[in-house]
Amino acid sequence: MGAEQSTSDRATNVPPAQYLDARHAIEAMAMSSGRRMLDAPFTHVCVMAAYAGALIALGALFSVLLSAGVETQGPRRLLEGLGFSAGFFFVIQSQAALFTEINVVMPVTLLHYSKGALLAKAGRFWVLAFVANLVGALAIGYLVPTVQSYPPEMASRLAEIVSTKMAYREIGGINGWIQAVLSGMLANWLVGLAAFFATMGRTIIDKFVPVFLAVSLFVAAGFQHSPANMAYFSLAAGAGMGPGWIAALGWSILPAALGNLLGGIVLVTVPLWISFGSKHSSMIEDDTSGAGP
């Protein structure tokens, strides 16, 4: 009897989990983030999506500033990742609307509620977020060179980044376009996981660490992230550089966006939903029905 009481006391004193488990994180994405986005008024969506684009542009600017003049590949890529992850983390904390984060939140929300009526709202949100992200990135891209001058090594580094993002044009044809799409899928795999892991975290540090790791990985790997590409091309255009917007959209931003959408659904939402989400509604009902008064 005494042993049983001791065991019960120890169980009672177990500290609460320091993070949300995967099942509850999916629920939080659908019931909090997803519904908030779907029910948001038109003006709110446009403002928060443009705000997200501006924050990502600041992250892109930070990545260029940190990595300019660094010749060693490893430290340079790490600094780029650190700088860009700041912009993405600002998006997460401000609850702004970023196209690539939405590529995970929206499918999870649609699967959770299973209501066809929400599909039109989700489609509208996707389109508005993409356009407004670009508007926000453009605003920062053209504002920065108006108010600030940077040393030549920064312009050189920005030119290198933009040139790398246009590499698929050099491949050309359908093969180049498909490779850009596939690269976008890999980027949103990591960005989607960053958003998911940030949802699991309970503290600022818990949220930032996975964001930094996942975002730094996709930046270091050179995968195509549509809002990031918007940001870098906007900064380049504002400084009088770059390939022009037709080429940037056709060979970088749009194929990356398609890949980001597919990657968010196929590589993040579907595996997580099959593993943790498809039964979670019934599991919650069971937990509730088994709970005492």
Beta strands, then each sheet from edge to edge (+ up, - down):
end
